[in-house]
Amino acid sequence: MNEGVVLAVNSGSSSLKFALFDCPRDGGELRIAQGAIEAIGTSGGRLSLRDAAGRVRVERVAPVRDHAAAIELAFAALAEAQLAAPAAVGHRLVHGGPRHHAPTRVHGPLLAELREVVPFAPLHLPLELCGIAAVTERFPGLPQVACFDTDFHHALPEVTRRLPMPAAIAARGLHRYGFHGLSYESIVDAVGAARLGRAVIAHLGSGASMAAVIGGRAHDTTMGLTPTGGLMMGTRSGDLDPGVLLHLMRAGADAPALERLVNHESGLLGVSGRTADMQVLLALRDADADAALAVDMFCYHAVKAVGALVATMGGIDTLVFTGGIGERSAAVRAQICEPLAHLGVRIEADRNASSAAIISADGARCIVRVTPADEERMIARHTARLCLCV
């Protein structure tokens, strides 16, 4: 083990991203390497590991059974590349339930409590807990830290946090939590709270949300109790009239069927009837009306969310695009920005096409940025602070 070296693990539903950082005591995390394992649970699993200079160190295609196997593969790749073994491991956890939000060292009682709150995030928490267990099995004494995606939103104003339901419901821990917090934290860190001012940060990917941020602090966000709510997403419905679910229940749908519907069969996939991949839909939109409708709905709901969030802040100084779609799709950015001209949003076509750091036109009242999220850096920072006395 190497003092100051931290492995950051970011588990998705069918993927695992990981990054190795040197975290010196004087601050400033130095990325040593980063990797990704994709198509977990299939015969076509893919591993890639690159060093800080972007050189490929390990790359292969092989079946990856589950997230425990992905963790094993990640450690094996680091060893094969002869990279430093970590002194601590940090994990992104989507939800900590009502009791946990701040980064916390992993211990037995914490894991027991997290297993009890799996119903808050049944798609994510089991996989993330599986990753922690896999590290424990391989390195029983290695310190680990749970970094919760809800922490950034923990201090939301009560008018935002409270659901419009009886107090007995709120007492059960059912309120707006907000997610993608590590992504939002990384944007604030990269751009600076003062420079952002009143900002809407749009994390657009297969999971999508937006946050209103004032002075670097969360003011409101689109996701609610779970990562299913808010914007239309890749396979998730986003916000629905609750009556839709009641109607389907009366027609015979049970909870598992409704969960499949709102989390796996809706969003871009459900509307297009073909795919949840935005780039594929954009390529198909001229010839496929359903693909075009899916793209248009995604952008329309994004525009509506920006407008609502800006209204709660009394104006906007900065609009930030991040996440896979936000960082890479110039067409989606343009379609979202065009109707926002009344808010001072004007983008320059060439800057947008090249995904420049600032894509707004000179003199525009609202600065529009494209800023890559760096969740792994935030994980490494919190882990080093708790485990390595950095």
LUMMARTI-607318 format. One record per residue (C-alpha): residue number from 1; residue in three letters; x, y negated, z negated. Coordinates in nm, 2 decimals, decimal comma. Each point is the difference from the previous one (the first is absolute). Example, Ala and Ser with C-alpha at 12.3 -4.5 7.8 and 13.67 -1.06 7.14 Angstrom:
2
   zalo   voro       xx       yy       zz
      1    ala     1,23     0,45    -0,78
      2    ser     0,14    -0,34     0,07
This chain:
390
   zalo   voro       xx       yy       zz
      1    met     0,00     0,00     0,00
      2    asn     0,12    -0,35     0,08
      3    glu    -0,08    -0,28    -0,25
      4    gly    -0,20    -0,28     0,17
      5    val    -0,13     0,22     0,29
      6    val    -0,38     0,03     0,02
      7    leu    -0,21     0,21     0,23
      8    ala    -0,34    -0,16     0,08
      9    val    -0,27     0,24     0,11
     10    asn    -0,32    -0,12     0,18
     11    ser    -0,25     0,28     0,06
     12    gly    -0,27    -0,03     0,26
     13    ser    -0,28     0,25     0,09
     14    ser     0,21     0,18     0,26
     15    ser     0,34    -0,18    -0,03
     16    leu     0,27    -0,08    -0,24
     17    lys     0,23    -0,30     0,03
     18    phe     0,31    -0,03    -0,22
     19    ala     0,29    -0,24    -0,04
     20    leu     0,32     0,01    -0,19
     21    phe     0,12    -0,32    -0,17
     22    asp     0,30    -0,11    -0,19
     23    cys    -0,13    -0,22    -0,28
     24    pro     0,30    -0,20    -0,14
     25    arg    -0,04    -0,16    -0,34
     26    asp     0,04    -0,35     0,14
     27    gly    -0,32     0,05     0,22
     28    gly    -0,07     0,04     0,36
     29    glu    -0,09     0,35     0,11
     30    leu     0,22     0,14     0,28
     31    arg    -0,16     0,24     0,23
     32    ile     0,22     0,31     0,06
     33    ala    -0,23     0,20     0,21
     34    gln    -0,37     0,05     0,09
     35    gly    -0,19     0,29     0,13
     36    ala    -0,34     0,13     0,09
     37    ile    -0,17     0,34     0,01
     38    glu    -0,31     0,01     0,22
     39    ala    -0,27     0,25     0,09
     40    ile     0,01     0,17    -0,34
     41    gly    -0,21     0,31    -0,01
     42    thr     0,05     0,07     0,37
     43    ser     0,24     0,21     0,20
     44    gly     0,13    -0,31     0,16
     45    gly     0,14    -0,17    -0,30
     46    arg     0,27    -0,27     0,08
     47    leu     0,29    -0,12    -0,21
     48    ser     0,22    -0,30     0,07
     49    leu     0,26    -0,16    -0,22
     50    arg     0,19    -0,31     0,10
     51    asp     0,28    -0,19    -0,18
     52    ala     0,00    -0,37    -0,08
     53    ala     0,14    -0,07     0,35
     54    gly    -0,29     0,18     0,16
     55    arg     0,21     0,30     0,11
     56    val    -0,18     0,33     0,00
     57    arg     0,16     0,23    -0,26
     58    val    -0,25     0,29     0,00
     59    glu    -0,28     0,07     0,24
     60    arg    -0,20     0,32     0,05
     61    val    -0,34     0,15     0,08
     62    ala    -0,12     0,28    -0,23
     63    pro    -0,31     0,10    -0,19
     64    val    -0,06    -0,18    -0,32
     65    arg    -0,24     0,19    -0,22
     66    asp    -0,10    -0,27    -0,25
     67    his     0,13    -0,31    -0,19
     68    ala     0,20     0,22    -0,23
     69    ala     0,18     0,14     0,30
     70    ala     0,05    -0,35     0,14
     71    ile     0,17    -0,11    -0,32
     72    glu     0,23     0,30     0,02
     73    leu     0,08    -0,09     0,36
     74    ala     0,07    -0,36    -0,09
     75    phe     0,26     0,10    -0,26
     76    ala     0,15     0,25     0,24
     77    ala     0,03    -0,27     0,27
     78    leu     0,18    -0,24    -0,25
     79    ala     0,24     0,28    -0,09
     80    glu     0,06     0,10     0,36
     81    ala     0,08    -0,37     0,08
     82    gln     0,24     0,00    -0,30
     83    leu    -0,18    -0,30    -0,15
     84    ala     0,01    -0,08    -0,37
     85    ala    -0,23     0,20    -0,22
     86    pro    -0,25    -0,23    -0,18
     87    ala     0,02    -0,07    -0,37
     88    ala    -0,38    -0,06    -0,01
     89    val    -0,30     0,04     0,22
     90    gly    -0,30    -0,24     0,04
     91    his    -0,33     0,09     0,15
     92    arg    -0,29    -0,20     0,14
     93    leu    -0,33     0,10    -0,16
     94    val    -0,31    -0,15     0,15
     95    his    -0,20     0,00    -0,32
     96    gly     0,06     0,01    -0,37
     97    gly    -0,36    -0,01    -0,11
     98    pro    -0,12    -0,24    -0,27
     99    arg     0,30     0,04    -0,23
    100    his     0,31    -0,02     0,22
    101    his     0,11    -0,26     0,24
    102    ala     0,35    -0,12    -0,09
    103    pro     0,30     0,21     0,11
    104    thr     0,05     0,27    -0,25
    105    arg     0,26     0,27    -0,07
    106    val    -0,15     0,35     0,07
    107    his    -0,06     0,22    -0,31
    108    gly    -0,24     0,28    -0,09
    109    pro    -0,28    -0,21    -0,15
    110    leu     0,00    -0,23     0,30
    111    leu    -0,03     0,29     0,24
    112    ala    -0,29     0,14    -0,20
    113    glu    -0,18    -0,33     0,01
    114    leu     0,06    -0,04     0,38
    115    arg    -0,14     0,35     0,06
    116    glu    -0,32    -0,12    -0,17
    117    val    -0,04    -0,30     0,22
    118    val     0,04     0,19     0,33
    119    pro    -0,37    -0,08     0,08
    120    phe     0,10    -0,36     0,04
    121    ala     0,22     0,09     0,30
    122    pro    -0,06     0,36     0,09
    123    leu     0,17    -0,04     0,34
    124    his     0,33    -0,14    -0,13
    125    leu     0,07     0,09    -0,37
    126    pro     0,02     0,38     0,04
    127    leu     0,27    -0,04     0,27
    128    glu     0,19    -0,26    -0,20
    129    leu    -0,01     0,21    -0,32
    130    cys     0,12     0,29     0,21
    131    gly     0,31    -0,20     0,10
    132    ile     0,08    -0,08    -0,36
    133    ala    -0,03     0,37    -0,09
    134    ala     0,23     0,10     0,28
    135    val     0,27    -0,24    -0,12
    136    thr    -0,04     0,12    -0,35
    137    glu     0,03     0,36     0,11
    138    arg     0,32    -0,07     0,19
    139    phe     0,16    -0,24    -0,24
    140    pro    -0,17     0,05    -0,35
    141    gly     0,21    -0,28    -0,17
    142    leu    -0,02    -0,26     0,28
    143    pro    -0,19    -0,32    -0,12
    144    gln    -0,31    -0,08     0,21
    145    val    -0,22    -0,31     0,01
    146    ala    -0,36    -0,04     0,12
    147    cys    -0,06    -0,32     0,18
    148    phe    -0,37    -0,08     0,04
    149    asp    -0,15    -0,17     0,30
    150    thr    -0,26    -0,16    -0,22
    151    asp     0,25    -0,20    -0,21
    152    phe     0,01    -0,30     0,23
    153    his    -0,37    -0,05    -0,04
    154    his    -0,03     0,07    -0,37
    155    ala    -0,04    -0,37    -0,10
    156    leu    -0,28    -0,07     0,25
    157    pro    -0,25    -0,26    -0,13
    158    glu    -0,30     0,17    -0,17
    159    val    -0,24    -0,15     0,25
    160    thr     0,19     0,20     0,27
    161    arg     0,08     0,31    -0,21
    162    arg    -0,35     0,07    -0,13
    163    leu    -0,24     0,20     0,21
    164    pro    -0,36    -0,14    -0,01
    165    met    -0,13     0,29    -0,21
    166    pro    -0,09     0,05    -0,37
    167    ala     0,26    -0,04    -0,27
    168    ala    -0,02     0,38    -0,07
    169    ile     0,14     0,06     0,35
    170    ala     0,29    -0,24    -0,06
    171    ala     0,07     0,17    -0,33
    172    arg     0,07     0,32     0,19
    173    gly     0,29    -0,16     0,18
    174    leu    -0,20    -0,06     0,32
    175    his     0,11    -0,33     0,14
    176    arg     0,20    -0,15     0,29
    177    tyr     0,36     0,13    -0,02
    178    gly     0,15    -0,09     0,34
    179    phe     0,27     0,19     0,18
    180    his     0,31    -0,04     0,22
    181    gly     0,14    -0,19    -0,29
    182    leu     0,36     0,10     0,06
    183    ser    -0,03    -0,13     0,35
    184    tyr    -0,14    -0,33    -0,11
    185    glu     0,27    -0,03    -0,27
    186    ser     0,27     0,06     0,27
    187    ile    -0,15    -0,28     0,22
    188    val     0,00    -0,25    -0,29
    189    asp     0,36     0,10    -0,08
    190    ala     0,11    -0,03     0,36
    191    val    -0,17    -0,33     0,09
    192    gly    -0,02    -0,17    -0,34
    193    ala    -0,30    -0,11    -0,20
    194    ala     0,05    -0,37     0,06
    195    arg     0,04     0,05     0,37
    196    leu    -0,31     0,21     0,03
    197    gly    -0,22    -0,25    -0,19
    198    arg    -0,36     0,10     0,05
    199    ala     0,04     0,32     0,20
    200    val    -0,20     0,28     0,15
    201    ile     0,22     0,31     0,04
    202    ala    -0,14     0,26     0,24
    203    his     0,13     0,35    -0,05
    204    leu    -0,13     0,16     0,32
    205    gly     0,07     0,37     0,06
    206    ser    -0,18     0,33    -0,02
    207    gly    -0,10    -0,13    -0,34
    208    ala    -0,08    -0,37     0,02
    209    ser    -0,06    -0,28    -0,25
    210    met     0,05    -0,37    -0,06
    211    ala     0,09    -0,20    -0,30
    212    ala    -0,05    -0,37    -0,08
    213    val     0,31    -0,12    -0,18
    214    ile     0,05    -0,33    -0,17
    215    gly     0,35    -0,09    -0,14
    216    gly     0,11     0,36     0,05
    217    arg    -0,28     0,14    -0,21
    218    ala    -0,30     0,21     0,10
    219    his    -0,33    -0,20     0,02
    220    asp    -0,22     0,24     0,19
    221    thr     0,03     0,31     0,22
    222    thr    -0,23     0,20     0,23
    223    met     0,04     0,35    -0,15
    224    gly    -0,19     0,08    -0,31
    225    leu    -0,03     0,30    -0,24
    226    thr     0,17     0,23     0,26
    227    pro     0,21    -0,04     0,32
    228    thr    -0,32     0,09     0,20
    229    gly    -0,16    -0,35    -0,03
    230    gly     0,06    -0,32     0,18
    231    leu     0,11    -0,02     0,36
    232    met    -0,07     0,25     0,27
    233    met     0,30     0,23     0,02
    234    gly     0,14     0,29     0,20
    235    thr    -0,24     0,27    -0,13
    236    arg    -0,15    -0,18    -0,30
    237    ser    -0,33    -0,19     0,03
    238    gly     0,09    -0,30    -0,22
    239    asp    -0,30    -0,18    -0,17
    240    leu    -0,34     0,15     0,06
    241    asp    -0,35    -0,08    -0,11
    242    pro    -0,04     0,24    -0,30
    243    gly    -0,34     0,08     0,15
    244    val     0,18     0,19     0,29
    245    leu     0,13     0,25    -0,25
    246    leu    -0,32     0,03    -0,18
    247    his    -0,18     0,06     0,32
    248    leu     0,24     0,28     0,10
    249    met    -0,03     0,15    -0,35
    250    arg    -0,38     0,02     0,03
    251    ala     0,05     0,16     0,34
    252    gly     0,21     0,28    -0,17
    253    ala     0,36    -0,12     0,01
    254    asp     0,20     0,09    -0,31
    255    ala     0,30    -0,18    -0,16
    256    pro     0,27     0,20     0,20
    257    ala    -0,18    -0,07     0,33
    258    leu    -0,03    -0,37    -0,08
    259    glu     0,36    -0,01    -0,10
    260    arg     0,11     0,15     0,33
    261    leu    -0,22    -0,25     0,18
    262    val     0,12    -0,32    -0,16
    263    asn     0,37     0,11    -0,03
    264    his     0,07     0,22     0,30
    265    glu    -0,27    -0,04     0,27
    266    ser    -0,07    -0,37     0,01
    267    gly     0,19    -0,32     0,09
    268    leu     0,18    -0,01     0,33
    269    leu    -0,03     0,37     0,04
    270    gly    -0,37     0,01    -0,07
    271    val    -0,09    -0,30     0,23
    272    ser     0,23     0,11     0,29
    273    gly    -0,09     0,37    -0,03
    274    arg     0,36     0,07     0,11
    275    thr     0,28    -0,12    -0,22
    276    ala     0,11    -0,22    -0,29
    277    asp     0,32    -0,11     0,18
    278    met    -0,03    -0,37     0,08
    279    gln     0,26     0,01     0,27
    280    val    -0,19     0,28     0,18
    281    leu    -0,33    -0,19    -0,03
    282    leu     0,16    -0,32     0,14
    283    ala     0,12     0,20     0,30
    284    leu    -0,35     0,14     0,05
    285    arg    -0,21    -0,30    -0,06
    286    asp    -0,03    -0,12     0,36
    287    ala    -0,14     0,34     0,11
    288    asp    -0,17     0,12    -0,32
    289    ala    -0,29    -0,20    -0,15
    290    asp     0,02     0,18    -0,33
    291    ala     0,37    -0,06    -0,03
    292    ala    -0,05    -0,37     0,07
    293    leu    -0,28    -0,02    -0,26
    294    ala     0,22     0,16    -0,26
    295    val     0,28    -0,26     0,06
    296    asp    -0,25    -0,29     0,01
    297    met    -0,16     0,11    -0,32
    298    phe     0,33     0,04    -0,18
    299    cys     0,10    -0,35     0,10
    300    tyr    -0,34    -0,15    -0,07
    301    his    -0,01     0,13    -0,35
    302    ala     0,36    -0,12    -0,06
    303    val    -0,10    -0,36     0,12
    304    lys    -0,30     0,01    -0,23
    305    ala     0,21     0,10    -0,30
    306    val     0,26    -0,27     0,07
    307    gly    -0,28    -0,26     0,01
    308    ala    -0,15     0,13    -0,33
    309    leu     0,33     0,00    -0,18
    310    val     0,10    -0,34     0,12
    311    ala    -0,34    -0,14    -0,12
    312    thr     0,08     0,12    -0,36
    313    met     0,34    -0,18     0,01
    314    gly    -0,13    -0,32     0,15
    315    gly     0,24     0,02     0,30
    316    ile     0,30     0,19     0,13
    317    asp     0,36    -0,08     0,05
    318    thr     0,14     0,34     0,12
    319    leu    -0,14     0,30     0,17
    320    val     0,23     0,31    -0,01
    321    phe    -0,04     0,31     0,21
    322    thr     0,16     0,32    -0,14
    323    gly    -0,05     0,38     0,01
    324    gly     0,03     0,22     0,31
    325    ile    -0,26    -0,18     0,22
    326    gly     0,07    -0,34    -0,15
    327    glu     0,37     0,02     0,07
    328    arg    -0,02     0,16     0,35
    329    ser    -0,32    -0,09     0,18
    330    ala     0,02    -0,34     0,16
    331    ala    -0,34     0,06     0,17
    332    val    -0,17     0,06    -0,34
    333    arg     0,17    -0,31    -0,15
    334    ala    -0,11    -0,21     0,29
    335    gln    -0,36     0,12    -0,02
    336    ile    -0,02    -0,07    -0,37
    337    cys     0,17    -0,34     0,02
    338    glu    -0,20    -0,15     0,29
    339    pro    -0,33    -0,05    -0,19
    340    leu     0,19    -0,15    -0,30
    341    ala     0,10    -0,32     0,19
    342    his    -0,23    -0,21    -0,22
    343    leu     0,22     0,10    -0,30
    344    gly     0,31    -0,13     0,17
    345    val     0,11     0,34     0,13
    346    arg     0,17    -0,04     0,34
    347    ile     0,25     0,26     0,13
    348    glu     0,26    -0,03     0,28
    349    ala    -0,04     0,28     0,25
    350    asp     0,37     0,07     0,06
    351    arg     0,08     0,01    -0,37
    352    asn    -0,30     0,23    -0,07
    353    ala     0,10     0,23     0,29
    354    ser     0,35     0,04    -0,15
    355    ser    -0,13     0,04    -0,36
    356    ala     0,21    -0,30    -0,11
    357    ala     0,02    -0,07    -0,37
    358    ile    -0,21    -0,31     0,05
    359    ile    -0,25     0,02     0,29
    360    ser    -0,20    -0,32    -0,06
    361    ala     0,03    -0,29     0,24
    362    asp     0,21    -0,30    -0,10
    363    gly    -0,21    -0,25    -0,20
    364    ala    -0,27     0,25    -0,09
    365    arg    -0,15    -0,06    -0,34
    366    cys     0,01     0,37    -0,09
    367    ile     0,33     0,18     0,02
    368    val    -0,05     0,35     0,14
    369    arg     0,27     0,25    -0,08
    370    val     0,08     0,36     0,09
    371    thr     0,18     0,15    -0,30
    372    pro     0,08     0,37    -0,04
    373    ala    -0,11     0,15    -0,33
    374    asp     0,28     0,15    -0,21
    375    glu    -0,18     0,21    -0,26
    376    glu     0,30     0,22    -0,06
    377    arg     0,21    -0,30    -0,11
    378    met    -0,25    -0,09    -0,26
    379    ile    -0,02     0,36    -0,12
    380    ala     0,38     0,00    -0,03
    381    arg     0,01    -0,33    -0,18
    382    his    -0,26     0,11    -0,26
    383    thr     0,17     0,34    -0,05
    384    ala     0,34    -0,15    -0,05
    385    arg    -0,13    -0,25    -0,25
    386    leu    -0,16     0,28    -0,21
    387    cys     0,25     0,27     0,03
    388    leu     0,34    -0,15     0,08
    389    cys     0,00    -0,31    -0,21
    390    val     0,05    -0,22     0,31
